[in-house]
Amino acid sequence: MSIKKKFQAKLAEIGSELEDHFDELKSEIERRFGPRKNDGEVFRALPAPAGLMMPLGDALAARRSERNFSNEPLPDPLLANLLYAADGINRSNGKRTTPSAFNWRETEIYVLKPNGIWRWVPERNGLIFCSPDDIRGETYLVEMPLAALPPVILVYVTNFERTQDLVMKLASVIVDKAKRSDWTEERLEEARVRSTHIDVGLKMQAVALAAAAMKLASVPRTGFLAEELGKKLHLKPTETVAAVQSVGYPAKSMFDHIF
């Protein structure tokens, strides 16, 4: 077989794998949230991410946590840039814009908007529809008026099933064989959890810098009830909400969200 034909066959294989993965994801979403009304509601493709031309030094200088947002909707091109910064595919081998330990890719991103719950699908650069429920208020400990809520809230969910790969199994064997006081299953588990926290932190910083480059307001938050939010997202026992991040246009005044 020629190199060209081998390459075409490999592309077809990758495409088939992605299609299978997407079909599995659609089925999983339906099991969790219930069947969709029609297939047109299932997936929303986002524009290709546009170049963010602000120099890194300027973006770092502009980055700040802002908690006052306009209720103006966030256009899809800007949302696409944010999600690409957090967890976009930037290489032909499927690897991402932000790293994860052992390439676990264990962080899943849900996007909460006024029109419902969506889940980021990096392989397709788009969002899969989950539910029409507006649960943005569930990400706050105190009740917030609807008009004061940011237009987009990103929810970072850790899927611990993805951290139980061959590498971790080998590490467990090493722990059993080593019999050293500083190598214990508890410390191995702590390192695994710490790695997932680092992954989420990197994604939130990438979003914060992208937001600064686009003159958007953003703030990472942990002031929510993870268990209650997890129920609204119908998470499995092996999944947990690690953090949320509010994003939108900054409020121009204290009355900005009213008008």
FENGIVEN-V325976 format. One record per residue. N is the residue number from 1. PHI is phi in whole degrees, 0 to 359 (NA if undefined). PSI is psi in whole degrees, 0 to 359 (none if undefined). NEAR is the number of other ideal C-beta (glycine too) atoms within 8 Angstrom. Layout:
# FENGIVEN-V325976
n->{N | N}
phi->{PHI | PHI}
psi->{PSI | PSI}
near->{NEAR | NEAR}
This chain:
# FENGIVEN-V325976
n->{1 | 2 | 3 | 4 | 5 | 6 | 7 | 8 | 9 | 10 | 11 | 12 | 13 | 14 | 15 | 16 | 17 | 18 | 19 | 20 | 21 | 22 | 23 | 24 | 25 | 26 | 27 | 28 | 29 | 30 | 31 | 32 | 33 | 34 | 35 | 36 | 37 | 38 | 39 | 40 | 41 | 42 | 43 | 44 | 45 | 46 | 47 | 48 | 49 | 50 | 51 | 52 | 53 | 54 | 55 | 56 | 57 | 58 | 59 | 60 | 61 | 62 | 63 | 64 | 65 | 66 | 67 | 68 | 69 | 70 | 71 | 72 | 73 | 74 | 75 | 76 | 77 | 78 | 79 | 80 | 81 | 82 | 83 | 84 | 85 | 86 | 87 | 88 | 89 | 90 | 91 | 92 | 93 | 94 | 95 | 96 | 97 | 98 | 99 | 100 | 101 | 102 | 103 | 104 | 105 | 106 | 107 | 108 | 109 | 110 | 111 | 112 | 113 | 114 | 115 | 116 | 117 | 118 | 119 | 120 | 121 | 122 | 123 | 124 | 125 | 126 | 127 | 128 | 129 | 130 | 131 | 132 | 133 | 134 | 135 | 136 | 137 | 138 | 139 | 140 | 141 | 142 | 143 | 144 | 145 | 146 | 147 | 148 | 149 | 150 | 151 | 152 | 153 | 154 | 155 | 156 | 157 | 158 | 159 | 160 | 161 | 162 | 163 | 164 | 165 | 166 | 167 | 168 | 169 | 170 | 171 | 172 | 173 | 174 | 175 | 176 | 177 | 178 | 179 | 180 | 181 | 182 | 183 | 184 | 185 | 186 | 187 | 188 | 189 | 190 | 191 | 192 | 193 | 194 | 195 | 196 | 197 | 198 | 199 | 200 | 201 | 202 | 203 | 204 | 205 | 206 | 207 | 208 | 209 | 210 | 211 | 212 | 213 | 214 | 215 | 216 | 217 | 218 | 219 | 220 | 221 | 222 | 223 | 224 | 225 | 226 | 227 | 228 | 229 | 230 | 231 | 232 | 233 | 234 | 235 | 236 | 237 | 238 | 239 | 240 | 241 | 242 | 243 | 244 | 245 | 246 | 247 | 248 | 249 | 250 | 251 | 252 | 253 | 254 | 255 | 256 | 257 | 258 | 259}
phi->{NA | 290 | 299 | 298 | 293 | 298 | 296 | 297 | 295 | 295 | 298 | 297 | 295 | 297 | 300 | 295 | 297 | 295 | 296 | 298 | 298 | 293 | 297 | 297 | 295 | 300 | 296 | 296 | 298 | 294 | 295 | 280 | 253 | 101 | 293 | 281 | 291 | 205 | 296 | 295 | 274 | 288 | 230 | 237 | 288 | 257 | 298 | 299 | 299 | 269 | 297 | 263 | 269 | 292 | 302 | 303 | 299 | 291 | 295 | 296 | 292 | 274 | 294 | 201 | 271 | 236 | 250 | 252 | 237 | 285 | 270 | 298 | 301 | 270 | 297 | 304 | 301 | 287 | 298 | 299 | 297 | 295 | 289 | 295 | 299 | 285 | 200 | 269 | 270 | 242 | 217 | 294 | 272 | 87 | 285 | 251 | 288 | 238 | 278 | 217 | 302 | 55 | 57 | 294 | 55 | 274 | 266 | 250 | 246 | 259 | 246 | 262 | 226 | 301 | 268 | 132 | 256 | 230 | 234 | 291 | 239 | 298 | 297 | 242 | 49 | 196 | 238 | 260 | 284 | 251 | 200 | 280 | 290 | 268 | 249 | 303 | 296 | 289 | 269 | 238 | 284 | 253 | 292 | 251 | 296 | 305 | 293 | 270 | 284 | 295 | 290 | 224 | 233 | 270 | 247 | 262 | 248 | 268 | 257 | 290 | 301 | 284 | 270 | 265 | 259 | 300 | 299 | 291 | 294 | 295 | 298 | 297 | 296 | 299 | 300 | 295 | 280 | 290 | 55 | 260 | 294 | 268 | 241 | 233 | 298 | 295 | 290 | 296 | 295 | 298 | 295 | 296 | 294 | 299 | 298 | 291 | 294 | 298 | 302 | 296 | 300 | 297 | 293 | 294 | 293 | 298 | 295 | 299 | 289 | 296 | 298 | 299 | 294 | 258 | 60 | 258 | 268 | 206 | 204 | 278 | 219 | 234 | 276 | 206 | 266 | 301 | 294 | 292 | 295 | 300 | 295 | 295 | 267 | 57 | 287 | 280 | 302 | 273 | 243 | 212 | 280 | 267 | 192 | 231 | 216 | 271 | 218 | 174 | 286 | 292 | 290 | 277 | 204 | 293 | 259 | 300 | 284 | 271 | 260}
psi->{136 | 162 | 320 | 315 | 324 | 318 | 315 | 321 | 320 | 318 | 318 | 321 | 315 | 316 | 320 | 319 | 318 | 320 | 317 | 317 | 318 | 319 | 320 | 319 | 317 | 316 | 320 | 317 | 319 | 324 | 324 | 314 | 351 | 161 | 149 | 157 | 318 | 160 | 336 | 339 | 351 | 313 | 138 | 109 | 141 | 156 | 156 | 140 | 134 | 155 | 134 | 108 | 355 | 132 | 148 | 319 | 321 | 321 | 319 | 321 | 329 | 343 | 130 | 159 | 122 | 132 | 359 | 122 | 148 | 153 | 11 | 130 | 148 | 119 | 151 | 320 | 323 | 319 | 321 | 319 | 319 | 315 | 326 | 318 | 321 | 317 | 46 | 159 | 120 | 9 | 157 | 341 | 8 | 1 | 164 | 171 | 337 | 145 | 162 | 150 | 130 | 22 | 40 | 322 | 46 | 355 | 125 | 143 | 122 | 143 | 116 | 125 | 169 | 331 | 12 | 194 | 132 | 158 | 132 | 133 | 92 | 328 | 337 | 4 | 56 | 187 | 136 | 133 | 133 | 309 | 148 | 359 | 134 | 103 | 21 | 325 | 338 | 350 | 8 | 144 | 329 | 151 | 130 | 140 | 143 | 321 | 338 | 355 | 142 | 152 | 336 | 132 | 122 | 131 | 122 | 116 | 128 | 124 | 99 | 343 | 326 | 349 | 355 | 63 | 188 | 322 | 314 | 327 | 320 | 321 | 321 | 321 | 318 | 318 | 316 | 322 | 326 | 319 | 37 | 146 | 333 | 2 | 98 | 161 | 325 | 318 | 326 | 318 | 320 | 319 | 323 | 313 | 318 | 322 | 321 | 326 | 319 | 319 | 311 | 318 | 319 | 320 | 318 | 322 | 322 | 318 | 317 | 319 | 320 | 319 | 317 | 320 | 334 | 9 | 39 | 159 | 144 | 155 | 130 | 144 | 147 | 6 | 72 | 168 | 103 | 319 | 317 | 318 | 321 | 323 | 319 | 332 | 359 | 45 | 154 | 164 | 334 | 6 | 148 | 148 | 123 | 321 | 165 | 161 | 121 | 139 | 143 | 186 | 142 | 147 | 136 | 337 | 175 | 343 | 7 | 322 | 352 | 324 | none}
near->{4 | 5 | 5 | 6 | 8 | 9 | 8 | 8 | 9 | 8 | 8 | 8 | 8 | 8 | 8 | 8 | 8 | 10 | 8 | 8 | 9 | 11 | 8 | 8 | 11 | 11 | 8 | 8 | 12 | 10 | 5 | 8 | 8 | 4 | 4 | 8 | 4 | 5 | 5 | 4 | 7 | 8 | 10 | 8 | 6 | 11 | 7 | 5 | 10 | 8 | 4 | 10 | 4 | 9 | 5 | 7 | 6 | 9 | 14 | 9 | 6 | 10 | 9 | 5 | 6 | 9 | 7 | 8 | 16 | 11 | 11 | 7 | 6 | 11 | 6 | 7 | 9 | 10 | 12 | 14 | 13 | 15 | 15 | 12 | 14 | 16 | 12 | 12 | 10 | 6 | 6 | 3 | 4 | 7 | 7 | 12 | 10 | 11 | 6 | 12 | 11 | 7 | 6 | 12 | 7 | 13 | 15 | 10 | 14 | 13 | 15 | 13 | 10 | 7 | 5 | 11 | 14 | 13 | 13 | 12 | 12 | 10 | 9 | 9 | 13 | 9 | 11 | 13 | 13 | 12 | 8 | 5 | 7 | 11 | 11 | 11 | 10 | 10 | 13 | 9 | 5 | 4 | 5 | 8 | 6 | 7 | 7 | 8 | 12 | 10 | 14 | 13 | 13 | 15 | 13 | 15 | 15 | 13 | 11 | 11 | 9 | 9 | 12 | 7 | 9 | 5 | 7 | 12 | 9 | 8 | 9 | 10 | 8 | 9 | 11 | 7 | 6 | 7 | 4 | 5 | 4 | 5 | 9 | 8 | 7 | 6 | 9 | 13 | 8 | 8 | 8 | 11 | 8 | 8 | 12 | 16 | 9 | 9 | 16 | 13 | 8 | 10 | 14 | 13 | 8 | 12 | 15 | 12 | 13 | 15 | 13 | 15 | 12 | 9 | 6 | 13 | 15 | 14 | 9 | 10 | 10 | 6 | 5 | 13 | 7 | 8 | 6 | 9 | 15 | 12 | 8 | 10 | 14 | 6 | 10 | 6 | 4 | 6 | 12 | 9 | 14 | 10 | 10 | 14 | 14 | 14 | 15 | 15 | 10 | 11 | 11 | 5 | 5 | 5 | 6 | 11 | 9 | 5 | 3}
